[in-house]
């Protein structure tokens, strides 16, 4: 058992599941890393039960505040079913590719599970879940297949350095489920918004594909008809292809990575888009201020990687976001459109909006908001856990 500070007590009662090392006031008994520990206030009030890890700054990750819970197989099966039922409700039949488990938002701290067609790809970033994956992973396989999802296997993408902060080693590979043959390929094809993509879940970024922008891509598709589109940071070409599907006159896809451009080209071939798209392998920061005047665009899409992953680098990130947005606003004609986003939790919505106002002022334009969006509902936001709210996405007309 651990007793925590008043600050931690208030946080837990408010619904936040993390207890930091400096918030623990007293330890009673021998605690084992990765095992469950009860948490109480300094006055002895039960606050919850969570995974303990002395290696982590997040010393305890709460998984239940119910004194009656028994943390057996039935408990974790209920949690898996609850998460999957939620996806079926909010996604309807759109389940070919989606996030199945979103860490703390699904009370599986440190666990991410994405569904790519018939493969589940998992990242385990907490010791407590790592020790229970032999319970949780077969349950995921069981629950989804009982629902007709025809899951062939679970691939572990534990190649994140953050695992080392939990005292875990990095590793990759298929997880073995008794009686289930291992798949013979580390790629699959998904269909999102009616568009097909090759997903290399062994080598692709994160778990292999960014699912959180699914409906933001659809929003771009709806206003792309007749537009000349510049898709910056295209990665696998997803925004570019949605623009084409929406009837864009032309699309130019840009990425600094030659491998990303090659993947985008393969995806274009898969969808029959090769005659509607061109490519540039370039640094967007260098490209935007040097686009020739005769090369005209009336819709610019900015989907950069996270420019900041900590509070200490937010100011530098603000400068980066402002630079590309300012350049895009100057590039667009009056009446043109801009889709722009940030996927960093530390770049708050207030900061992002402030940056956009500043960029518009310096570009001598006004922004007419078309849409303000977040990540898809399969990446649920818990209002009492700000860390689950990370993606900001805006579409503007530049006037």
C-alpha positions as YAML, in Angstrom:
chain: A
units: angstrom
residues:
- id: 1
  name: UNK
  ca: [0.00, 0.00, 0.00]
- id: 2
  name: UNK
  ca: [1.12, 3.58, -0.62]
- id: 3
  name: UNK
  ca: [-0.11, 6.79, 0.94]
- id: 4
  name: UNK
  ca: [-0.08, 9.85, -1.28]
- id: 5
  name: UNK
  ca: [0.00, 13.60, -0.90]
- id: 6
  name: UNK
  ca: [-3.10, 15.79, -0.80]
- id: 7
  name: UNK
  ca: [-2.24, 16.98, -4.32]
- id: 8
  name: UNK
  ca: [-2.27, 13.39, -5.60]
- id: 9
  name: UNK
  ca: [-5.49, 12.67, -3.71]
- id: 10
  name: UNK
  ca: [-7.24, 15.59, -5.39]
- id: 11
  name: UNK
  ca: [-5.93, 14.46, -8.77]
- id: 12
  name: UNK
  ca: [-7.13, 10.87, -8.32]
- id: 13
  name: UNK
  ca: [-10.54, 11.96, -7.06]
- id: 14
  name: UNK
  ca: [-10.74, 14.17, -10.13]
- id: 15
  name: UNK
  ca: [-10.21, 11.13, -12.32]
- id: 16
  name: UNK
  ca: [-6.53, 11.35, -13.29]
- id: 17
  name: UNK
  ca: [-4.82, 7.92, -13.09]
- id: 18
  name: UNK
  ca: [-1.18, 8.91, -12.59]
- id: 19
  name: UNK
  ca: [0.74, 9.23, -9.32]
- id: 20
  name: UNK
  ca: [4.25, 10.65, -9.61]
- id: 21
  name: UNK
  ca: [7.20, 9.58, -7.48]
- id: 22
  name: UNK
  ca: [7.25, 12.83, -5.50]
- id: 23
  name: UNK
  ca: [3.59, 12.41, -4.54]
- id: 24
  name: UNK
  ca: [4.11, 9.25, -2.51]
- id: 25
  name: UNK
  ca: [4.42, 10.03, 1.20]
- id: 26
  name: UNK
  ca: [4.63, 6.57, 2.72]
- id: 27
  name: UNK
  ca: [5.03, 2.95, 1.65]
- id: 28
  name: UNK
  ca: [3.59, 0.08, 3.66]
- id: 29
  name: UNK
  ca: [4.95, -3.38, 2.88]
- id: 30
  name: UNK
  ca: [7.17, -4.71, 0.12]
- id: 31
  name: UNK
  ca: [6.19, -3.42, -3.30]
- id: 32
  name: UNK
  ca: [6.99, -5.34, -6.48]
- id: 33
  name: UNK
  ca: [7.50, -3.50, -9.76]
- id: 34
  name: UNK
  ca: [4.70, -4.19, -12.22]
- id: 35
  name: UNK
  ca: [2.33, -5.52, -9.56]
- id: 36
  name: UNK
  ca: [-0.81, -3.97, -8.14]
- id: 37
  name: UNK
  ca: [-0.78, -1.70, -5.12]
- id: 38
  name: UNK
  ca: [-3.58, -0.04, -3.19]
- id: 39
  name: UNK
  ca: [-3.43, 3.73, -2.89]
- id: 40
  name: UNK
  ca: [-4.79, 5.67, 0.08]
- id: 41
  name: UNK
  ca: [-4.89, 9.26, 1.25]
- id: 42
  name: UNK
  ca: [-2.80, 10.34, 4.22]
- id: 43
  name: UNK
  ca: [-5.90, 9.79, 6.37]
- id: 44
  name: UNK
  ca: [-6.29, 6.22, 5.11]
- id: 45
  name: UNK
  ca: [-9.08, 6.76, 2.58]
- id: 46
  name: UNK
  ca: [-8.96, 4.21, -0.26]
- id: 47
  name: UNK
  ca: [-8.38, 6.01, -3.55]
- id: 48
  name: UNK
  ca: [-7.70, 3.23, -6.02]
- id: 49
  name: UNK
  ca: [-5.52, 0.34, -7.15]
- id: 50
  name: UNK
  ca: [-2.83, 0.56, -9.78]
- id: 51
  name: UNK
  ca: [0.40, -0.74, -11.25]
- id: 52
  name: UNK
  ca: [3.51, 0.17, -9.26]
- id: 53
  name: UNK
  ca: [6.91, 0.75, -10.86]
- id: 54
  name: UNK
  ca: [9.90, 2.15, -9.01]
- id: 55
  name: UNK
  ca: [11.73, 2.71, -12.33]
- id: 56
  name: UNK
  ca: [9.17, 5.18, -13.63]
- id: 57
  name: UNK
  ca: [8.50, 8.81, -12.77]
- id: 58
  name: UNK
  ca: [4.85, 7.77, -12.96]
- id: 59
  name: UNK
  ca: [5.16, 5.60, -9.89]
- id: 60
  name: UNK
  ca: [1.58, 4.27, -9.89]
- id: 61
  name: UNK
  ca: [-0.91, 4.00, -12.76]
- id: 62
  name: UNK
  ca: [-4.44, 3.60, -11.40]
- id: 63
  name: UNK
  ca: [-6.61, 1.00, -13.15]
- id: 64
  name: UNK
  ca: [-9.58, 0.92, -10.76]
- id: 65
  name: UNK
  ca: [-11.14, 2.97, -7.98]
- id: 66
  name: UNK
  ca: [-13.66, 0.24, -7.13]
- id: 67
  name: UNK
  ca: [-12.94, -1.58, -3.87]
- id: 68
  name: UNK
  ca: [-14.92, -4.59, -5.09]
- id: 69
  name: UNK
  ca: [-12.86, -5.28, -8.20]
- id: 70
  name: UNK
  ca: [-10.94, -8.54, -8.44]
- id: 71
  name: UNK
  ca: [-8.13, -8.25, -10.94]
- id: 72
  name: UNK
  ca: [-8.58, -11.62, -12.59]
- id: 73
  name: UNK
  ca: [-9.15, -12.72, -16.19]
- id: 74
  name: UNK
  ca: [-12.82, -11.77, -15.96]
- id: 75
  name: UNK
  ca: [-11.86, -8.22, -14.98]
- id: 76
  name: UNK
  ca: [-9.63, -7.74, -18.03]
- id: 77
  name: UNK
  ca: [-12.14, -9.39, -20.33]
- id: 78
  name: UNK
  ca: [-14.78, -6.88, -19.21]
- id: 79
  name: UNK
  ca: [-12.36, -4.06, -19.95]
- id: 80
  name: UNK
  ca: [-11.57, -5.43, -23.43]
- id: 81
  name: UNK
  ca: [-15.25, -5.89, -24.24]
- id: 82
  name: UNK
  ca: [-16.07, -2.41, -22.97]
- id: 83
  name: UNK
  ca: [-13.40, -0.88, -25.21]
- id: 84
  name: UNK
  ca: [-14.51, -2.87, -28.26]
- id: 85
  name: UNK
  ca: [-18.20, -2.16, -27.69]
- id: 86
  name: UNK
  ca: [-17.36, 1.54, -27.55]
- id: 87
  name: UNK
  ca: [-15.62, 1.34, -30.96]
- id: 88
  name: UNK
  ca: [-18.57, -0.48, -32.48]
- id: 89
  name: UNK
  ca: [-20.87, 2.23, -31.19]
- id: 90
  name: UNK
  ca: [-18.90, 5.29, -32.31]
- id: 91
  name: UNK
  ca: [-17.43, 3.83, -35.52]
- id: 92
  name: UNK
  ca: [-20.43, 1.83, -36.72]
- id: 93
  name: UNK
  ca: [-19.36, -0.50, -39.53]
- id: 94
  name: UNK
  ca: [-16.15, 1.48, -40.10]
- id: 95
  name: UNK
  ca: [-13.97, -1.07, -38.33]
- id: 96
  name: UNK
  ca: [-11.56, -2.27, -41.00]
- id: 97
  name: UNK
  ca: [-8.92, -0.06, -39.40]
- id: 98
  name: UNK
  ca: [-9.28, 1.65, -36.04]
- id: 99
  name: UNK
  ca: [-7.73, 2.04, -32.62]
- id: 100
  name: UNK
  ca: [-9.01, -0.66, -30.29]
- id: 101
  name: UNK
  ca: [-7.19, 0.33, -27.09]
- id: 102
  name: UNK
  ca: [-6.08, 3.89, -26.35]
- id: 103
  name: UNK
  ca: [-4.13, 3.56, -23.14]
- id: 104
  name: UNK
  ca: [-5.50, 5.47, -20.18]
- id: 105
  name: UNK
  ca: [-8.65, 6.42, -22.11]
- id: 106
  name: UNK
  ca: [-9.59, 2.72, -22.00]
- id: 107
  name: UNK
  ca: [-8.10, 2.11, -18.53]
- id: 108
  name: UNK
  ca: [-5.24, 0.07, -20.00]
- id: 109
  name: UNK
  ca: [-2.39, 2.39, -18.97]
- id: 110
  name: UNK
  ca: [0.50, 2.35, -21.40]
- id: 111
  name: UNK
  ca: [-1.18, 0.06, -23.95]
- id: 112
  name: UNK
  ca: [-1.98, 0.97, -27.55]
- id: 113
  name: UNK
  ca: [-3.67, -1.51, -29.88]
- id: 114
  name: UNK
  ca: [-4.48, -0.70, -33.51]
- id: 115
  name: UNK
  ca: [-6.50, -2.87, -35.87]
- id: 116
  name: UNK
  ca: [-5.23, -3.03, -39.43]
- id: 117
  name: UNK
  ca: [-7.60, -5.27, -41.35]
- id: 118
  name: UNK
  ca: [-6.91, -8.74, -39.89]
- id: 119
  name: UNK
  ca: [-3.88, -7.80, -37.74]
- id: 120
  name: UNK
  ca: [-3.70, -6.17, -34.33]
- id: 121
  name: UNK
  ca: [-0.56, -4.14, -33.63]
- id: 122
  name: UNK
  ca: [0.24, -3.50, -29.98]
- id: 123
  name: UNK
  ca: [2.63, -1.18, -28.17]
- id: 124
  name: UNK
  ca: [3.14, -1.87, -24.49]
- id: 125
  name: UNK
  ca: [4.72, 1.05, -22.66]
- id: 126
  name: UNK
  ca: [4.06, 0.18, -19.02]
- id: 127
  name: UNK
  ca: [5.49, -2.64, -16.93]
- id: 128
  name: UNK
  ca: [2.13, -3.50, -15.38]
- id: 129
  name: UNK
  ca: [0.54, -4.22, -18.74]
- id: 130
  name: UNK
  ca: [3.68, -5.96, -19.97]
- id: 131
  name: UNK
  ca: [3.32, -8.45, -17.12]
- id: 132
  name: UNK
  ca: [-0.34, -9.06, -18.05]
- id: 133
  name: UNK
  ca: [-0.13, -9.26, -21.81]
- id: 134
  name: UNK
  ca: [-0.46, -13.04, -21.60]
- id: 135
  name: UNK
  ca: [-3.92, -12.34, -20.23]
- id: 136
  name: UNK
  ca: [-4.89, -9.30, -22.28]
- id: 137
  name: UNK
  ca: [-3.64, -10.28, -25.75]
- id: 138
  name: UNK
  ca: [-5.51, -13.61, -26.00]
- id: 139
  name: UNK
  ca: [-8.62, -11.79, -24.77]
- id: 140
  name: UNK
  ca: [-8.30, -9.24, -27.58]
- id: 141
  name: UNK
  ca: [-8.00, -12.07, -30.08]
- id: 142
  name: UNK
  ca: [-10.98, -13.87, -28.55]
- id: 143
  name: UNK
  ca: [-13.34, -10.89, -28.22]
- id: 144
  name: UNK
  ca: [-12.75, -9.48, -31.72]
- id: 145
  name: UNK
  ca: [-12.97, -12.87, -33.42]
- id: 146
  name: UNK
  ca: [-16.18, -13.67, -31.59]
- id: 147
  name: UNK
  ca: [-17.46, -10.54, -33.33]
- id: 148
  name: UNK
  ca: [-16.44, -11.77, -36.77]
- id: 149
  name: UNK
  ca: [-13.28, -9.66, -37.20]
- id: 150
  name: UNK
  ca: [-11.16, -12.63, -38.39]
- id: 151
  name: UNK
  ca: [-8.00, -11.48, -36.61]
- id: 152
  name: UNK
  ca: [-5.00, -13.50, -37.82]
- id: 153
  name: UNK
  ca: [-2.43, -12.34, -35.30]
- id: 154
  name: UNK
  ca: [-1.04, -9.74, -32.92]
- id: 155
  name: UNK
  ca: [2.21, -7.96, -33.73]
- id: 156
  name: UNK
  ca: [4.20, -6.22, -30.99]
- id: 157
  name: UNK
  ca: [5.84, -2.90, -31.92]
- id: 158
  name: UNK
  ca: [7.77, -2.32, -28.71]
- id: 159
  name: UNK
  ca: [10.52, -0.31, -30.37]
- id: 160
  name: UNK
  ca: [9.98, 2.84, -28.29]
- id: 161
  name: UNK
  ca: [12.73, 4.27, -26.08]
- id: 162
  name: UNK
  ca: [10.12, 5.16, -23.47]
- id: 163
  name: UNK
  ca: [10.01, 1.45, -22.56]
- id: 164
  name: UNK
  ca: [13.47, 1.85, -21.07]
- id: 165
  name: UNK
  ca: [12.07, 4.40, -18.60]
- id: 166
  name: UNK
  ca: [9.81, 1.60, -17.38]
- id: 167
  name: UNK
  ca: [12.73, -0.81, -17.05]
- id: 168
  name: UNK
  ca: [11.68, -2.66, -20.21]
- id: 169
  name: UNK
  ca: [13.71, -3.71, -23.23]
- id: 170
  name: UNK
  ca: [12.69, -2.89, -26.78]
- id: 171
  name: UNK
  ca: [11.43, -5.74, -28.94]
- id: 172
  name: UNK
  ca: [9.34, -6.53, -32.00]
- id: 173
  name: UNK
  ca: [7.61, -9.57, -33.41]
- id: 174
  name: UNK
  ca: [4.43, -11.58, -33.54]
- id: 175
  name: UNK
  ca: [2.93, -12.57, -30.22]
- id: 176
  name: UNK
  ca: [2.29, -16.30, -29.97]
- id: 177
  name: UNK
  ca: [-1.24, -17.35, -29.06]
- id: 178
  name: UNK
  ca: [-1.71, -21.04, -28.29]
- id: 179
  name: UNK
  ca: [-3.21, -22.89, -31.22]
- id: 180
  name: UNK
  ca: [-2.96, -19.92, -33.61]
- id: 181
  name: UNK
  ca: [-0.43, -20.10, -36.49]
- id: 182
  name: UNK
  ca: [1.78, -17.05, -36.87]
- id: 183
  name: UNK
  ca: [1.08, -14.89, -39.94]
- id: 184
  name: UNK
  ca: [3.70, -15.09, -42.66]
- id: 185
  name: UNK
  ca: [3.71, -11.39, -43.57]
- id: 186
  name: UNK
  ca: [4.38, -8.13, -41.74]
- id: 187
  name: UNK
  ca: [2.22, -6.05, -44.03]
- id: 188
  name: UNK
  ca: [-1.47, -5.87, -44.83]
- id: 189
  name: UNK
  ca: [-3.89, -3.73, -46.83]
- id: 190
  name: UNK
  ca: [-6.47, -1.56, -45.10]
- id: 191
  name: UNK
  ca: [-9.39, 0.44, -46.45]
- id: 192
  name: UNK
  ca: [-10.01, 3.88, -44.96]
- id: 193
  name: UNK
  ca: [-12.65, 6.24, -46.36]
- id: 194
  name: UNK
  ca: [-12.87, 3.92, -49.35]
- id: 195
  name: UNK
  ca: [-9.13, 4.26, -50.09]
- id: 196
  name: UNK
  ca: [-6.67, 1.37, -49.84]
- id: 197
  name: UNK
  ca: [-3.26, 1.55, -48.17]
- id: 198
  name: UNK
  ca: [-0.39, -0.84, -47.74]
- id: 199
  name: UNK
  ca: [0.48, -0.94, -44.05]
- id: 200
  name: UNK
  ca: [3.97, -2.10, -43.13]
- id: 201
  name: UNK
  ca: [3.39, -2.66, -39.43]
- id: 202
  name: UNK
  ca: [6.96, -3.91, -38.91]
- id: 203
  name: UNK
  ca: [8.75, -0.84, -40.26]
- id: 204
  name: UNK
  ca: [6.14, 1.91, -40.56]
- id: 205
  name: UNK
  ca: [6.00, 4.82, -38.12]
- id: 206
  name: UNK
  ca: [4.31, 4.23, -34.75]
- id: 207
  name: UNK
  ca: [2.20, 1.10, -35.26]
- id: 208
  name: UNK
  ca: [2.37, 1.34, -39.06]
- id: 209
  name: UNK
  ca: [-0.24, 3.95, -39.99]
- id: 210
  name: UNK
  ca: [-1.76, 7.07, -38.43]
- id: 211
  name: UNK
  ca: [-5.42, 6.28, -37.77]
- id: 212
  name: UNK
  ca: [-6.30, 9.38, -35.76]
- id: 213
  name: UNK
  ca: [-6.79, 11.61, -38.82]
- id: 214
  name: UNK
  ca: [-9.34, 9.33, -40.53]
- id: 215
  name: UNK
  ca: [-12.30, 11.69, -40.42]
- id: 216
  name: UNK
  ca: [-10.16, 14.80, -40.79]
- id: 217
  name: UNK
  ca: [-9.03, 13.35, -44.13]
- id: 218
  name: UNK
  ca: [-12.66, 12.91, -45.04]
- id: 219
  name: UNK
  ca: [-13.29, 16.57, -44.17]
- id: 220
  name: UNK
  ca: [-10.51, 17.53, -46.59]
- id: 221
  name: UNK
  ca: [-12.04, 15.33, -49.28]
- id: 222
  name: UNK
  ca: [-15.35, 17.18, -49.04]
- id: 223
  name: UNK
  ca: [-13.86, 20.54, -50.02]
- id: 224
  name: UNK
  ca: [-11.23, 19.41, -52.54]
- id: 225
  name: UNK
  ca: [-13.34, 19.38, -55.71]
- id: 226
  name: UNK
  ca: [-11.67, 21.41, -58.43]
- id: 227
  name: UNK
  ca: [-8.79, 22.46, -56.16]
- id: 228
  name: UNK
  ca: [-5.06, 22.47, -56.88]
- id: 229
  name: UNK
  ca: [-3.77, 20.84, -53.70]
- id: 230
  name: UNK
  ca: [-0.37, 20.90, -52.03]
- id: 231
  name: UNK
  ca: [-0.13, 18.14, -49.40]
- id: 232
  name: UNK
  ca: [2.84, 18.81, -47.13]
- id: 233
  name: UNK
  ca: [4.34, 16.07, -44.92]
- id: 234
  name: UNK
  ca: [2.35, 13.54, -46.98]
- id: 235
  name: UNK
  ca: [3.87, 10.42, -45.37]
- id: 236
  name: UNK
  ca: [1.88, 7.58, -46.97]
- id: 237
  name: UNK
  ca: [-0.21, 9.96, -49.09]
- id: 238
  name: UNK
  ca: [-3.41, 9.79, -47.06]
- id: 239
  name: UNK
  ca: [-4.52, 13.43, -47.25]
- id: 240
  name: UNK
  ca: [-3.46, 13.61, -50.90]
- id: 241
  name: UNK
  ca: [-5.56, 10.58, -51.81]
- id: 242
  name: UNK
  ca: [-8.62, 11.88, -49.98]
- id: 243
  name: UNK
  ca: [-8.26, 15.11, -51.93]
- id: 244
  name: UNK
  ca: [-8.13, 13.13, -55.17]
- id: 245
  name: UNK
  ca: [-11.16, 11.11, -54.12]
- id: 246
  name: UNK
  ca: [-12.93, 14.41, -53.47]
- id: 247
  name: UNK
  ca: [-12.35, 15.57, -57.03]
- id: 248
  name: UNK
  ca: [-9.20, 17.70, -56.76]
- id: 249
  name: UNK
  ca: [-7.95, 19.07, -60.09]
- id: 250
  name: UNK
  ca: [-4.36, 18.18, -59.17]
- id: 251
  name: UNK
  ca: [-2.39, 17.12, -56.09]
- id: 252
  name: UNK
  ca: [1.29, 17.51, -55.27]
- id: 253
  name: UNK
  ca: [2.49, 15.39, -52.35]
- id: 254
  name: UNK
  ca: [5.60, 16.50, -50.44]
- id: 255
  name: UNK
  ca: [7.75, 14.69, -47.90]
- id: 256
  name: UNK
  ca: [11.39, 14.91, -46.83]
- id: 257
  name: UNK
  ca: [11.60, 11.11, -46.73]
- id: 258
  name: UNK
  ca: [12.25, 9.31, -49.99]
- id: 259
  name: UNK
  ca: [10.91, 6.12, -48.43]
- id: 260
  name: UNK
  ca: [7.65, 7.89, -47.58]
- id: 261
  name: UNK
  ca: [7.31, 9.14, -51.15]
- id: 262
  name: UNK
  ca: [7.90, 5.64, -52.50]
- id: 263
  name: UNK
  ca: [5.22, 4.28, -50.17]
- id: 264
  name: UNK
  ca: [2.83, 7.01, -51.32]
- id: 265
  name: UNK
  ca: [3.53, 6.06, -54.94]
- id: 266
  name: UNK
  ca: [2.73, 2.41, -54.22]
- id: 267
  name: UNK
  ca: [-0.50, 3.44, -52.52]
- id: 268
  name: UNK
  ca: [-1.40, 5.64, -55.49]
- id: 269
  name: UNK
  ca: [-0.94, 2.65, -57.79]
- id: 270
  name: UNK
  ca: [-3.11, 0.55, -55.49]
- id: 271
  name: UNK
  ca: [-5.96, 3.04, -55.93]
- id: 272
  name: UNK
  ca: [-5.46, 4.00, -59.57]
- id: 273
  name: UNK
  ca: [-4.44, 7.57, -58.68]
- id: 274
  name: UNK
  ca: [-1.07, 7.68, -60.46]
- id: 275
  name: UNK
  ca: [-2.16, 10.08, -63.20]
- id: 276
  name: UNK
  ca: [-3.66, 12.57, -60.72]
- id: 277
  name: UNK
  ca: [-0.71, 13.12, -58.37]
- id: 278
  name: UNK
  ca: [2.84, 14.45, -58.50]
- id: 279
  name: UNK
  ca: [5.54, 14.27, -55.84]
- id: 280
  name: UNK
  ca: [8.35, 16.31, -54.35]
- id: 281
  name: UNK
  ca: [10.99, 14.92, -52.04]
- id: 282
  name: UNK
  ca: [11.80, 18.07, -50.09]
- id: 283
  name: UNK
  ca: [12.02, 19.77, -46.73]
- id: 284
  name: UNK
  ca: [8.73, 21.67, -46.37]
- id: 285
  name: UNK
  ca: [10.49, 24.54, -44.54]
- id: 286
  name: UNK
  ca: [12.73, 25.03, -47.57]
- id: 287
  name: UNK
  ca: [10.07, 24.35, -50.17]
- id: 288
  name: UNK
  ca: [7.25, 26.70, -49.16]
- id: 289
  name: UNK
  ca: [9.14, 30.01, -49.50]
- id: 290
  name: UNK
  ca: [10.66, 28.93, -52.83]
- id: 291
  name: UNK
  ca: [7.69, 27.66, -54.82]
- id: 292
  name: UNK
  ca: [7.72, 29.35, -58.26]
- id: 293
  name: UNK
  ca: [4.98, 31.90, -58.89]
- id: 294
  name: UNK
  ca: [3.72, 29.93, -61.87]
- id: 295
  name: UNK
  ca: [3.16, 26.88, -59.63]
- id: 296
  name: UNK
  ca: [-0.20, 27.80, -58.15]
- id: 297
  name: UNK
  ca: [-2.18, 26.10, -55.37]
- id: 298
  name: UNK
  ca: [-5.52, 26.98, -53.85]
- id: 299
  name: UNK
  ca: [-5.54, 24.36, -51.07]
- id: 300
  name: UNK
  ca: [-2.56, 23.67, -48.79]
- id: 301
  name: UNK
  ca: [-2.54, 20.84, -46.25]
- id: 302
  name: UNK
  ca: [-0.05, 20.88, -43.35]
- id: 303
  name: UNK
  ca: [0.18, 17.62, -41.39]
- id: 304
  name: UNK
  ca: [3.61, 17.83, -39.75]
- id: 305
  name: UNK
  ca: [5.06, 15.42, -37.19]
- id: 306
  name: UNK
  ca: [5.00, 16.52, -33.56]
- id: 307
  name: UNK
  ca: [7.40, 19.45, -33.27]
- id: 308
  name: UNK
  ca: [7.50, 19.11, -29.49]
- id: 309
  name: UNK
  ca: [7.32, 16.16, -27.14]
- id: 310
  name: UNK
  ca: [7.99, 18.07, -23.94]
- id: 311
  name: UNK
  ca: [7.11, 21.40, -22.33]
- id: 312
  name: UNK
  ca: [10.72, 22.54, -22.57]
- id: 313
  name: UNK
  ca: [10.63, 22.72, -26.38]
- id: 314
  name: UNK
  ca: [7.21, 24.32, -26.86]
- id: 315
  name: UNK
  ca: [8.64, 27.76, -27.75]
- id: 316
  name: UNK
  ca: [10.82, 26.29, -30.47]
- id: 317
  name: UNK
  ca: [7.88, 24.27, -31.76]
- id: 318
  name: UNK
  ca: [5.73, 27.42, -31.88]
- id: 319
  name: UNK
  ca: [8.30, 29.02, -34.17]
- id: 320
  name: UNK
  ca: [8.28, 25.98, -36.43]
- id: 321
  name: UNK
  ca: [4.49, 25.81, -36.65]
- id: 322
  name: UNK
  ca: [4.30, 29.54, -37.31]
- id: 323
  name: UNK
  ca: [6.90, 29.37, -40.05]
- id: 324
  name: UNK
  ca: [5.09, 26.78, -42.16]
- id: 325
  name: UNK
  ca: [1.63, 28.24, -41.56]
- id: 326
  name: UNK
  ca: [2.79, 31.76, -42.39]
- id: 327
  name: UNK
  ca: [4.39, 30.53, -45.61]
- id: 328
  name: UNK
  ca: [1.27, 28.57, -46.56]
- id: 329
  name: UNK
  ca: [-0.97, 31.59, -45.95]
- id: 330
  name: UNK
  ca: [1.27, 33.76, -48.12]
- id: 331
  name: UNK
  ca: [1.32, 31.11, -50.84]
- id: 332
  name: UNK
  ca: [-2.45, 30.85, -51.08]
- id: 333
  name: UNK
  ca: [-4.55, 33.25, -53.14]
- id: 334
  name: UNK
  ca: [-7.39, 35.08, -51.41]
- id: 335
  name: UNK
  ca: [-10.22, 32.61, -51.14]
- id: 336
  name: UNK
  ca: [-7.81, 29.66, -50.93]
- id: 337
  name: UNK
  ca: [-8.04, 27.00, -48.26]
- id: 338
  name: UNK
  ca: [-5.68, 25.83, -45.53]
- id: 339
  name: UNK
  ca: [-5.88, 22.62, -43.50]
- id: 340
  name: UNK
  ca: [-3.44, 22.64, -40.60]
- id: 341
  name: UNK
  ca: [-2.84, 20.59, -37.49]
- id: 342
  name: UNK
  ca: [-0.64, 19.69, -34.55]
- id: 343
  name: UNK
  ca: [-0.36, 16.23, -33.04]
- id: 344
  name: UNK
  ca: [1.54, 17.27, -29.92]
- id: 345
  name: UNK
  ca: [-0.24, 17.25, -26.55]
- id: 346
  name: UNK
  ca: [2.16, 19.93, -25.30]
- id: 347
  name: UNK
  ca: [1.07, 22.27, -28.10]
- id: 348
  name: UNK
  ca: [-2.27, 23.07, -26.49]
- id: 349
  name: UNK
  ca: [-5.25, 24.26, -28.50]
- id: 350
  name: UNK
  ca: [-4.89, 27.74, -27.01]
- id: 351
  name: UNK
  ca: [-1.23, 27.89, -28.04]
- id: 352
  name: UNK
  ca: [-1.97, 26.54, -31.51]
- id: 353
  name: UNK
  ca: [-4.77, 29.07, -32.08]
- id: 354
  name: UNK
  ca: [-2.51, 31.87, -30.81]
- id: 355
  name: UNK
  ca: [0.17, 30.81, -33.28]
- id: 356
  name: UNK
  ca: [-2.35, 30.79, -36.14]
- id: 357
  name: UNK
  ca: [-3.56, 34.30, -35.25]
- id: 358
  name: UNK
  ca: [0.01, 35.56, -35.19]
- id: 359
  name: UNK
  ca: [0.82, 33.91, -38.53]
- id: 360
  name: UNK
  ca: [-2.31, 35.37, -40.12]
- id: 361
  name: UNK
  ca: [-1.45, 38.84, -38.81]
- id: 362
  name: UNK
  ca: [2.07, 38.67, -40.21]
- id: 363
  name: UNK
  ca: [0.77, 37.30, -43.53]
- id: 364
  name: UNK
  ca: [-1.77, 40.15, -43.71]
- id: 365
  name: UNK
  ca: [-4.71, 37.77, -44.15]
- id: 366
  name: UNK
  ca: [-7.85, 36.84, -42.25]
- id: 367
  name: UNK
  ca: [-8.90, 33.29, -41.48]
- id: 368
  name: UNK
  ca: [-12.46, 32.15, -42.01]
- id: 369
  name: UNK
  ca: [-12.89, 28.94, -40.03]
- id: 370
  name: UNK
  ca: [-14.50, 26.08, -41.92]
- id: 371
  name: UNK
  ca: [-14.02, 23.35, -39.33]
- id: 372
  name: UNK
  ca: [-12.30, 22.72, -36.00]
- id: 373
  name: UNK
  ca: [-11.70, 19.06, -35.31]
- id: 374
  name: UNK
  ca: [-9.86, 16.61, -33.05]
- id: 375
  name: UNK
  ca: [-8.70, 13.00, -33.32]
- id: 376
  name: UNK
  ca: [-11.25, 10.39, -34.30]
- id: 377
  name: UNK
  ca: [-13.62, 8.97, -31.67]
- id: 378
  name: UNK
  ca: [-11.68, 5.70, -31.58]
- id: 379
  name: UNK
  ca: [-9.00, 7.83, -29.85]
- id: 380
  name: UNK
  ca: [-11.33, 9.06, -27.09]
- id: 381
  name: UNK
  ca: [-10.52, 12.17, -25.08]
- id: 382
  name: UNK
  ca: [-11.01, 11.99, -21.33]
- id: 383
  name: UNK
  ca: [-11.60, 15.51, -20.06]
- id: 384
  name: UNK
  ca: [-10.05, 14.60, -16.71]
- id: 385
  name: UNK
  ca: [-6.91, 13.24, -18.45]
- id: 386
  name: UNK
  ca: [-5.53, 16.08, -20.61]
- id: 387
  name: UNK
  ca: [-2.82, 13.82, -22.04]
- id: 388
  name: UNK
  ca: [-5.49, 12.03, -24.12]
- id: 389
  name: UNK
  ca: [-6.29, 15.30, -25.96]
- id: 390
  name: UNK
  ca: [-3.48, 15.87, -28.42]
- id: 391
  name: UNK
  ca: [-4.63, 16.40, -32.02]
- id: 392
  name: UNK
  ca: [-5.78, 19.82, -33.19]
- id: 393
  name: UNK
  ca: [-7.06, 20.12, -36.76]
- id: 394
  name: UNK
  ca: [-8.42, 23.23, -38.48]
- id: 395
  name: UNK
  ca: [-9.64, 24.06, -41.96]
- id: 396
  name: UNK
  ca: [-9.72, 27.74, -42.95]
- id: 397
  name: UNK
  ca: [-10.49, 29.84, -45.95]
- id: 398
  name: UNK
  ca: [-7.86, 32.52, -46.32]
- id: 399
  name: UNK
  ca: [-9.66, 35.84, -46.96]
...
